[in-house]
Amino acid sequence: MTQPADRELPPRPPMPAPAEPHELPGGPDEITPGSESTAVEGRQPFTRVRAAWAGVWAGIVVVILLIIFIGQNTAPVKVNFLWLEGQIPTALALLIAGVGGAIIALATGAARIVQLRRMMRRNTH
């Protein structure tokens, strides 16, 4: 089996010259509040509000995907639980199962947190 020949890549375009540094107010030795840069050039600093907005947009995307999922899975399915039985849409059955699983996971995590806090209190007193 023969090895394919290495392809040559086109040359990279030249990098632009770095911009001249901006002079701070009051000369190079004086730094006034707010004049120092807290972020990498071209990027905004990470804040709690920025994280909250990222969470909001992630939630919107999840809700849109959930609506699409529900719209595509409307066929009824027979469900039996203990002595109850009936028919519900497939998406609703899966959503109920998912929420139930999330509740169990949250309860388990909360119980572990309570357990660890009690252990910490006993060790500090």
SEPAFI-794369 format. One line per 10 residues: number of its first residue (from 1); their letters; for each residue x, y, z of N, C-alpha, C, CB. Coordinates in nm, 4 decimals. Glycine has a CB too. Example, Ala and Ser with C-alpha at 12.3 -4.5 7.8 and 13.67 -1.06 7.14 Angstrom:
BEGIN
1) AS) 1.3190,-0.5690,0.7800,1.2300,-0.4500,0.7800,1.3200,-0.3300,0.7800,1.1308,-0.4473,0.9046  1.2850,-0.2250,0.7080,1.3670,-0.1060,0.7140,1.2900,0.0030,0.7870,1.4084,-0.0598,0.5725
***
This chain:
BEGIN
1) MTQPADRELP) 0.0840,-0.1170,0.0000,0.0000,0.0000,0.0000,0.0893,0.1244,0.0000,-0.0960,-0.0008,0.1217  0.0615,0.2165,-0.0839,0.1461,0.3349,-0.0954,0.0889,0.4471,-0.0099,0.1587,0.3798,-0.2428  0.1788,0.5263,0.0424,0.1401,0.6406,0.1239,0.1095,0.7593,0.0330,0.2518,0.6764,0.2257  -0.0017,0.8335,0.0572,-0.0298,0.9506,-0.0259,0.0756,1.0585,-0.0018,-0.1712,1.0059,0.0034  0.1069,1.1296,-0.1056,0.2059,1.2368,-0.0939,0.1504,1.3491,-0.0076,0.2458,1.2906,-0.2336  0.2391,1.4063,0.0718,0.1968,1.5199,0.1552,0.1617,1.6372,0.0663,0.3077,1.5600,0.2562  0.0448,1.6953,0.0921,0.0056,1.8135,0.0157,0.0678,1.9348,0.0799,-0.1485,1.8282,0.0081  0.1112,2.0255,-0.0032,0.1666,2.1493,0.0491,0.0528,2.2463,0.0783,0.2680,2.2113,-0.0504  0.0590,2.3071,0.1939,-0.0425,2.4045,0.2312,-0.0063,2.5401,0.1747,-0.0582,2.4121,0.3837  -0.1075,2.6216,0.1428,-0.0774,2.7553,0.0920,-0.0119,2.8386,0.2019,-0.2060,2.8250,0.0400
11) PRPPMPAPAE) 0.0699,2.9367,0.1647,0.1350,3.0186,0.2676,0.0322,3.0999,0.3449,0.2393,3.1122,0.2043  0.0613,3.1215,0.4723,-0.0276,3.2010,0.5568,-0.0146,3.3479,0.5213,0.0037,3.1788,0.7061  -0.1259,3.4215,0.5305,-0.1173,3.5663,0.5053,-0.0365,3.6319,0.6167,-0.2597,3.6305,0.4955  0.0287,3.7436,0.5883,0.1084,3.8098,0.6922,0.0191,3.8607,0.8043,0.1894,3.9260,0.6324  0.0719,3.8559,0.9256,-0.0017,3.9024,1.0434,0.0003,4.0547,1.0466,0.0592,3.8437,1.1744  -0.1101,4.1172,1.0883,-0.1104,4.2640,1.0963,-0.0160,4.3101,1.2074,-0.2545,4.3178,1.1216  0.0381,4.4281,1.1891,0.1292,4.4850,1.2888,0.0511,4.5148,1.4160,0.1982,4.6141,1.2349  0.1128,4.4953,1.5335,0.0412,4.5241,1.6590,0.0077,4.6717,1.6689,0.1250,4.4810,1.7810  -0.1067,4.6989,1.7286,-0.1518,4.8369,1.7437,-0.0646,4.9077,1.8470,-0.3015,4.8423,1.7852  -0.0552,5.0369,1.8329,0.0209,5.1164,1.9275,-0.0515,5.1148,2.0620,0.0402,5.2620,1.8756
21) PHELPGGPDE) 0.0230,5.0998,2.1732,-0.0432,5.1015,2.3040,-0.1035,5.2386,2.3311,0.0561,5.0638,2.4159  -0.2188,5.2375,2.3948,-0.2859,5.3630,2.4288,-0.2197,5.4244,2.5508,-0.4369,5.3403,2.4545  -0.2041,5.5523,2.5474,-0.1421,5.6211,2.6603,-0.2470,5.6404,2.7684,-0.0809,5.7578,2.6169  -0.2091,5.6090,2.8928,-0.3004,5.6242,3.0055,-0.3114,5.7708,3.0432,-0.2534,5.5408,3.1260  -0.4260,5.8138,3.0997,-0.4406,5.9529,3.1420,-0.3399,5.9852,3.2521,-0.5845,5.9802,3.1909  -0.2806,6.1028,3.2467,-0.1875,6.1453,3.3501,-0.0460,6.0988,3.3267,-0.2334,6.0966,3.4816  -0.0175,6.0385,3.2146,0.1187,5.9944,3.1866,0.1355,5.8460,3.2142,0.2183,6.0742,3.2692  0.2538,5.7931,3.1836,0.2744,5.6493,3.1966,0.2834,5.6020,3.3407,0.3984,5.6097,3.1241  0.3148,5.6874,3.4372,0.3319,5.6437,3.5751,0.2031,5.6494,3.6570,0.4368,5.7274,3.6413  0.1037,5.7207,3.6088,-0.0185,5.7378,3.6860,-0.1281,5.6460,3.6316,-0.0646,5.8852,3.6828
31) ITPGSESTAV) -0.1851,5.5643,3.7202,-0.2961,5.4769,3.6822,-0.4163,5.5206,3.7631,-0.2626,5.3247,3.7065  -0.5218,5.5570,3.6933,-0.6439,5.6003,3.7613,-0.7407,5.4840,3.7670,-0.7085,5.7220,3.6895  -0.8326,5.4842,3.8635,-0.9302,5.3757,3.8726,-1.0079,5.3631,3.7420,-1.0269,5.3993,3.9905  -1.0224,5.2408,3.6965,-1.0963,5.2151,3.5742,-1.0118,5.2222,3.4496,-1.2077,5.3104,3.5625  -0.8860,5.2665,3.4608,-0.8040,5.2779,3.3407,-0.7346,5.1470,3.3067,-0.7010,5.3876,3.3581  -0.7168,5.0603,3.4047,-0.6507,4.9344,3.3754,-0.7486,4.8381,3.3105,-0.5914,4.8734,3.5028  -0.6988,4.7541,3.2234,-0.7830,4.6602,3.1504,-0.7975,4.5333,3.2322,-0.7241,4.6291,3.0104  -0.9201,4.4869,3.2521,-0.9430,4.3635,3.3278,-0.9708,4.2465,3.2374,-1.0576,4.3810,3.4241  -0.9775,4.2666,3.1071,-1.0099,4.1586,3.0149,-0.9045,4.1502,2.9070,-1.1487,4.1788,2.9529  -0.8977,4.0355,2.8459,-0.8113,4.0169,2.7309,-0.8672,4.1039,2.6197,-0.8022,3.8659,2.6880
41) EGRQPFTRVR) -0.7791,4.1642,2.5407,-0.8268,4.2536,2.4354,-0.9249,4.1805,2.3448,-0.7088,4.3090,2.3531  -1.0380,4.2438,2.3173,-1.1379,4.1866,2.2286,-1.2385,4.0981,2.3004,-1.0706,4.1081,2.1214  -1.2216,4.0719,2.4283,-1.3152,3.9870,2.5028,-1.3662,4.0627,2.6246,-1.2478,3.8536,2.5458  -1.4895,4.0385,2.6587,-1.5481,4.1009,2.7761,-1.5076,4.0205,2.9001,-1.7034,4.1098,2.7630  -1.4981,4.0857,3.0158,-1.4630,4.0119,3.1377,-1.5773,3.9191,3.1785,-1.4297,4.1096,3.2530  -1.5430,3.8102,3.2471,-1.6439,3.7157,3.2930,-1.7107,3.7721,3.4184,-1.5810,3.5758,3.3213  -1.8418,3.7841,3.4144,-1.9178,3.8339,3.5289,-2.0327,3.7388,3.5569,-1.9705,3.9779,3.5034  -2.0958,3.7558,3.6713,-2.2112,3.6721,3.7068,-2.3286,3.6985,3.6128,-2.2537,3.6979,3.8526  -2.3448,3.8237,3.5739,-2.4534,3.8569,3.4810,-2.4304,3.7883,3.3472,-2.4645,4.0101,3.4616  -2.3064,3.7890,3.3010,-2.2743,3.7220,3.1745,-2.3025,3.5725,3.1855,-2.1263,3.7461,3.1358
51) AAWAGVWAGI) -2.2681,3.5124,3.2991,-2.2958,3.3703,3.3197,-2.4461,3.3449,3.3238,-2.2300,3.3207,3.4493  -2.5210,3.4363,3.3863,-2.6663,3.4207,3.3922,-2.7268,3.4269,3.2527,-2.7286,3.5286,3.4819  -2.6789,3.5217,3.1701,-2.7309,3.5308,3.0337,-2.6965,3.4058,2.9536,-2.6755,3.6552,2.9634  -2.5784,3.3523,2.9740,-2.5414,3.2283,2.9046,-2.6362,3.1161,2.9469,-2.3933,3.1893,2.9350  -2.6699,3.1120,3.0757,-2.7647,3.0114,3.1241,-2.9038,3.0310,3.0666,-2.7715,3.0148,3.2751  -2.9459,3.1563,3.0544,-3.0779,3.1853,2.9961,-3.0831,3.1368,2.8516,-3.1093,3.3372,3.0029  -2.9791,3.1683,2.7736,-2.9783,3.1257,2.6333,-2.9699,2.9739,2.6214,-2.8612,3.1904,2.5587  -2.8938,2.9096,2.7088,-2.8884,2.7632,2.7068,-3.0262,2.7052,2.7390,-2.7826,2.7107,2.8077  -3.0962,2.7664,2.8350,-3.2308,2.7210,2.8687,-3.3278,2.7378,2.7541,-3.2819,2.7950,2.9887  -3.3166,2.8494,2.6810,-3.4042,2.8722,2.5654,-3.3809,2.7656,2.4597,-3.3806,3.0125,2.5057
61) VVVILLIIFI) -3.2546,2.7319,2.4352,-3.2232,2.6279,2.3358,-3.2816,2.4937,2.3798,-3.0694,2.6156,2.3154  -3.2688,2.4605,2.5081,-3.3225,2.3338,2.5587,-3.4742,2.3308,2.5447,-3.2821,2.3126,2.7062  -3.5415,2.4407,2.5753,-3.6876,2.4452,2.5631,-3.7300,2.4284,2.4168,-3.7427,2.5783,2.6199  -3.6594,2.4913,2.3253,-3.6917,2.4759,2.1830,-3.6751,2.3308,2.1403,-3.6024,2.5674,2.0964  -3.5652,2.2671,2.1823,-3.5451,2.1254,2.1493,-3.6530,2.0383,2.2122,-3.4067,2.0787,2.1958  -3.6962,2.0735,2.3330,-3.8016,1.9985,2.4003,-3.9345,2.0115,2.3264,-3.8168,2.0465,2.5446  -3.9650,2.1300,2.2777,-4.0884,2.1503,2.2006,-4.0854,2.0678,2.0729,-4.1079,2.2997,2.1669  -3.9716,2.0661,2.0054,-3.9584,1.9842,1.8841,-3.9769,1.8370,1.9178,-3.8209,2.0067,1.8170  -3.9143,1.7918,2.0276,-3.9264,1.6521,2.0706,-4.0717,1.6156,2.0979,-3.8416,1.6270,2.1961  -4.1435,1.7005,2.1697,-4.2839,1.6727,2.2012,-4.3677,1.6709,2.0735,-4.3394,1.7778,2.3001
71) GQNTAPVKVN) -4.3416,1.7649,1.9831,-4.4179,1.7707,1.8586,-4.3986,1.6477,1.7710,-4.3794,1.8936,1.7812  -4.2811,1.5863,1.7768,-4.2544,1.4700,1.6918,-4.2938,1.3382,1.7566,-4.1087,1.4658,1.6558  -4.3271,1.3378,1.8848,-4.3589,1.2136,1.9548,-4.4960,1.2219,2.0206,-4.2518,1.1823,2.0596  -4.5981,1.2362,1.9374,-4.7337,1.2510,1.9910,-4.8151,1.1229,1.9866,-4.8063,1.3576,1.9156  -4.7585,1.0163,1.9320,-4.8330,0.8899,1.9232,-4.8611,0.8371,2.0641,-4.7535,0.7840,1.8399  -4.9844,0.7901,2.0875,-5.0157,0.7390,2.2217,-4.9452,0.6061,2.2490,-5.1673,0.7216,2.2380  -4.9080,0.5852,2.3742,-4.8441,0.4616,2.4168,-4.9164,0.4129,2.5421,-4.6905,0.4823,2.4435  -4.9324,0.2810,2.5544,-4.9989,0.2239,2.6711,-4.8998,0.2206,2.7867,-5.0540,0.0812,2.6406  -4.9433,0.2745,2.9020,-4.8567,0.2824,3.0192,-4.9246,0.2116,3.1351,-4.8245,0.4301,3.0557  -4.8488,0.1260,3.2046,-4.8957,0.0584,3.3247,-4.8048,0.0964,3.4397,-4.8997,-0.0956,3.3053
81) FLWLEGQIPT) -4.8641,0.1414,3.5514,-4.7876,0.1728,3.6707,-4.8670,0.1258,3.7911,-4.7559,0.3251,3.6799  -4.8137,0.0276,3.8599,-4.8804,-0.0380,3.9717,-5.0194,-0.0836,3.9259,-4.8903,0.0577,4.0953  -5.1247,-0.0322,3.9854,-5.2594,-0.0717,3.9461,-5.3214,0.0221,3.8424,-5.3477,-0.0776,4.0677  -5.2490,0.1265,3.8036,-5.2995,0.2229,3.7068,-5.2558,0.1840,3.5657,-5.2505,0.3648,3.7412  -5.3425,0.2112,3.4701,-5.3045,0.1912,3.3305,-5.3800,0.2915,3.2449,-5.3336,0.0452,3.2841  -5.3195,0.3257,3.1324,-5.3817,0.4214,3.0434,-5.2926,0.4494,2.9244,-5.4133,0.5500,3.1171  -5.3369,0.5428,2.8427,-5.2597,0.5813,2.7250,-5.2259,0.7298,2.7342,-5.3380,0.5501,2.5941  -5.0992,0.7610,2.7087,-5.0537,0.8995,2.7057,-4.9551,0.9134,2.5902,-4.9882,0.9417,2.8423  -4.9319,1.0342,2.5428,-4.8337,1.0519,2.4352,-4.6940,1.0045,2.4782,-4.8283,1.1997,2.3924  -4.6192,0.9532,2.3831,-4.4853,0.9011,2.4106,-4.3971,1.0075,2.4756,-4.4202,0.8505,2.2813
91) ALALLIAGVG) -4.3999,1.1282,2.4229,-4.3155,1.2352,2.4762,-4.3490,1.2642,2.6219,-4.3313,1.3625,2.3925  -4.4782,1.2660,2.6552,-4.5188,1.2931,2.7930,-4.4707,1.1819,2.8859,-4.6718,1.3080,2.8022  -4.4801,1.0583,2.8427,-4.4325,0.9461,2.9244,-4.2822,0.9585,2.9500,-4.4641,0.8112,2.8554  -4.2065,0.9930,2.8455,-4.0621,1.0081,2.8615,-4.0271,1.1280,2.9494,-3.9956,1.0225,2.7254  -4.1013,1.2375,2.9339,-4.0761,1.3548,3.0173,-4.1054,1.3261,3.1641,-4.1603,1.4727,2.9696  -4.2142,1.2557,3.1914,-4.2469,1.2201,3.3301,-4.1379,1.1315,3.3883,-4.3840,1.1486,3.3380  -4.0901,1.0346,3.3099,-3.9824,0.9473,3.3575,-3.8545,1.0275,3.3824,-3.9555,0.8344,3.2558  -3.8232,1.1221,3.2940,-3.7040,1.2045,3.3115,-3.7117,1.2932,3.4340,-3.6818,1.2892,3.1899  -3.8268,1.3561,3.4554,-3.8446,1.4415,3.5732,-3.8375,1.3573,3.7002,-3.9795,1.5175,3.5662  -3.8965,1.2392,3.6973,-3.8880,1.1495,3.8131,-3.7437,1.1122,3.8445,-3.9698,1.0228,3.7884
101) GAIIALATGA) -3.6662,1.0818,3.7416,-3.5252,1.0499,3.7614,-3.4469,1.1681,3.8159,-3.4636,1.0036,3.6315  -3.4774,1.2896,3.7664,-3.4098,1.4092,3.8154,-3.4428,1.4338,3.9622,-3.4488,1.5311,3.7312  -3.5672,1.4115,4.0007,-3.6074,1.4301,4.1412,-3.5330,1.3319,4.2307,-3.7604,1.4120,4.1576  -3.5203,1.2079,4.1866,-3.4463,1.1080,4.2650,-3.2997,1.1482,4.2776,-3.4578,0.9679,4.1999  -3.2387,1.1955,4.1684,-3.0985,1.2374,4.1723,-3.0808,1.3575,4.2645,-3.0481,1.2712,4.0309  -3.1719,1.4563,4.2584,-3.1632,1.5732,4.3456,-3.1803,1.5356,4.4925,-3.2681,1.6760,4.3060  -3.2725,1.4446,4.5207,-3.2940,1.4017,4.6589,-3.1703,1.3295,4.7122,-3.4179,1.3102,4.6687  -3.1091,1.2468,4.6303,-2.9874,1.1756,4.6718,-2.8743,1.2747,4.6974,-2.9449,1.0724,4.5644  -2.8569,1.3716,4.6089,-2.7532,1.4731,4.6278,-2.7776,1.5575,4.7514,-2.7448,1.5624,4.5063  -2.9030,1.5962,4.7756,-2.9359,1.6765,4.8936,-2.9094,1.5977,5.0213,-3.0829,1.7219,4.8889
111) ARIVQLRRMM) -2.9427,1.4688,5.0211,-2.9172,1.3862,5.1389,-2.7669,1.3771,5.1669,-2.9766,1.2452,5.1196  -2.6871,1.3646,5.0625,-2.5413,1.3581,5.0797,-2.4862,1.4905,5.1335,-2.4729,1.3230,4.9457  -2.5375,1.6031,5.0843,-2.4932,1.7337,5.1330,-2.5267,1.7491,5.2813,-2.5586,1.8474,5.0511  -2.6479,1.7098,5.3220,-2.6877,1.7172,5.4626,-2.5956,1.6291,5.5459,-2.8358,1.6742,5.4810  -2.5645,1.5102,5.4972,-2.4766,1.4186,5.5683,-2.3369,1.4801,5.5877,-2.4663,1.2855,5.4922  -2.2821,1.5393,5.4840,-2.1497,1.6010,5.4932,-2.1494,1.7217,5.5869,-2.1019,1.6431,5.3547  -2.2552,1.8021,5.5851,-2.2634,1.9180,5.6751,-2.2679,1.8731,5.8207,-2.3875,2.0036,5.6424  -2.3428,1.7670,5.8497,-2.3486,1.7147,5.9860,-2.2106,1.6659,6.0302,-2.4519,1.6003,5.9960  -2.1399,1.5979,5.9407,-2.0050,1.5507,5.9726,-1.9114,1.6675,6.0004,-1.9496,1.4653,5.8581  -1.9219,1.7740,5.9218,-1.8359,1.8917,5.9410,-1.8663,1.9580,6.0760,-1.8558,1.9938,5.8250
121) RRNTH) -1.9934,1.9696,6.1109,-2.0302,2.0310,6.2405,-1.9757,1.9503,6.3571,-2.1833,2.0433,6.2532  -1.9829,1.8181,6.3472,-1.9309,1.7328,6.4555,-1.7810,1.7481,6.4686,-1.9663,1.5853,6.4307  -1.7117,1.7633,6.3574,-1.5649,1.7729,6.3621,-1.5164,1.9096,6.4076,-1.5065,1.7420,6.2259  -1.5975,2.0151,6.3915,-1.5545,2.1495,6.4306,-1.5869,2.1803,6.5762,-1.6196,2.2530,6.3410  -1.6780,2.1081,6.6387,-1.7171,2.1343,6.7777,-1.6430,2.0482,6.8728,-1.8636,2.1140,6.7969
***
